[in-house]
Amino acid sequence: MPNCLICKSPTTNPTVLKNGKTYHHCPNCDFTYLDPQFHLSPEDEKLRYDQHQNTSDNSEYMEIFKRFIETAITPYTATKILDYGCGPNPVLTKLLKKQNLEAEIYDPYYFPTKLQSESYDLITSTEVFEHLRNPLETLSHINQLLKPNGYLAIMTKFLPPNDQFASWRYKDDTTHISFYSPKTFTQMSLGLELLYHNDLDIVVLRKIN
């Protein structure tokens, strides 16, 4: 069995679903990921993102982001914010501007330009971590961009109980390849401490060094 991508511990026997896809689970940090042989190519992955209807015209999507702001941004003091992995339509940034909060944007596919700053009070990453082939590499990059005592607010649906994973629709998106529980974020060992999670899809971390 391969070692976990997060904590390097041995994973359990792989789970092979009816569709033939194989998933690996780490009992130590609770991280689950799709075997790399089933990953889309970067080109096909971007084509899938291009089809997303995540715009400000989508009222359900807007409500999700309003809840995220109230839960994971408003409680924390931040003047310099980065929306990391904002996608082609940076809806969150537009909502923040309505609250007089300015945020820069970055996305490796859509806004890969050099960041104006190298130090942020708060970095958001919404609907990003489920897409990551190497979560620690991305988290390390984000950590470098955070000020000491800065905050990282992540939104990604947490894993269901093991016996519900096979029927969990969230994993069926072909670009969703990495899945976490709050426990996973305590095992990443990158100088980030877990401050808050809502048991559903939001976690807030603070940089401690």
Secondary structure, DSSP 4 states (H G I P E B T S, - for coil): -PBPTTT-PBP-SPEE-TTS-EEEE-TTT--EEE-GGGPPPHHHHHHHHHT---STT-HHHHHHHHHHHHHHTTTS--SSEEEET--SS-HHHHHHHHTT--EEEEBTTTB-SPPS-S-EEEEEEES-GGG-SSHHHHHHHHHHHEEEEEEEEEE-PBP--GGGGGG-GGGGSTT--EEB-HHHHTS--SSEEEEEE-SSSEEEEEE--
